[in-house]
Amino acid sequence: MPLHKGPAEPDERSLSVNPFYGEADPVTGMTEAPPKHRLPDGPTPPSTAYQLVHDELMLDGNSRLNLATFVTTWMEPQAGVLMAECRDKNMIDKDEYPRTAELERRCVAMLADLWNAPDPSAAVGCSTTGSSEACMLAGMALKRRWSKRHPDATARPNLVMGVNVQVCWDKFCNFWEVEARLVPMEGDRFHLDPQAAAELCDENTIGVVGILGSTFDGSYEPIDELCAALDALQDRTGLDIPVHVDGASGAMIAPFLDEDLVWDFRLPRVASINTSGHKYGLVYPGVGWAVWRDQDALPEELVFRVNYLGGDMPTFALNFSRPGAQVVAQYYTFLRLGRSGYRAVQRSTREVARGLADRVEALGDFRLLTRGDQLPVFAFTTAPGIESYDVFDVSRRLREHGWLVPAYTFPPNREDLSVVRIVCRNGFSSDLADLFLDDLTRLLPELRRQPHPLMGDKEAATGFHH
């Protein structure tokens, strides 16, 4: 989560309270305005506190128009009711809330089956607060398995991955003192090259991360080719390098829309997979899942057992206490949609993405990098010859219409490439796509008349403003 600092200069102004909002003081007849940066001296009436917070949140962006986030922004009302009923249940307290724990176990079993575990009953897994925690857990398991094979305490472990990985993998390597060996982008290849990844491996490599759905452009990495390259490496050198699939988004797309794509536990080298339930798992944040092929892939010494909440409670997570609501919502969604329902929802989302990508390309001002035919995500940059504006100008002007659209540069070796990325999710309908395209089309004549790109401060271009 973001790291916040205190205000540079304390703001002594109080929050503004409309007399309509508050319950009047019996002596003064007015409502006292609470301070901003210190606790009030006393309680605030609940109606006043609610209205103050509600009004300030009106200045946030509209989440349904946020085309930057992968996170689910709409669920059925029934799911919201279930989540409200479970928000006071502590997910870790499995003895007190055994049915919530059972629903978590069922979700793990369903995912193991969905991802073609050889024996779903032998697979192990857990819910997490999101894919970032799930990736940390998978990385810890890889490192512990490596350390058991290599007891030399002076050796430094390394993890091989593409430079396009999500920032959680940089965090893992930093926090757990693992060398990050990154395969750079080259030309029009915007993710990991399997052979280049294999060449970076050595006896201290704890594993290779493959991304099923790159954050940068929505493309799948070739997990089967990666495993084949590592098979060949083992034949040559004897090195047996496991693979973790970061399927934060794609692990809930590919099983339904790309059934012939082999990327999961059908590949013997894949030891573990994670996904975000709160992305294309179609659940409000935050919930993620980590599943290991079998118990051998998850060292037992990483699992802690405690009894001070009652019963014998095995746990493998960075968090301890967290609400059970999101896990219950995930089970509800699995039960509600089933395979055919997920297939219909994900197909509709992909069709919106592909159709919108084609129409953006038809405008003539933009060049597509991806077309939304893997993840329902596509990225584009300005076409050759467009010199009056850049993608940061596009992002800025779209935000004036309420659309939150990210513009950013790619990592090494393609820092020269700046793109706009559009994430299509359930709830971003074809009607909303039409409205988005209408707004983009109306902006183009003004952008073309600019003397040059105006967004010199690229950081300002990516911040939300009304």
Summary of the structure (lengths in Angstrom):
residues: 466
radius of gyration: 24.5
end to end distance: 23.4
largest distance: 86.4
contacts: 1495
relative contact order: 0.13
helix: 37%
strand: 15%
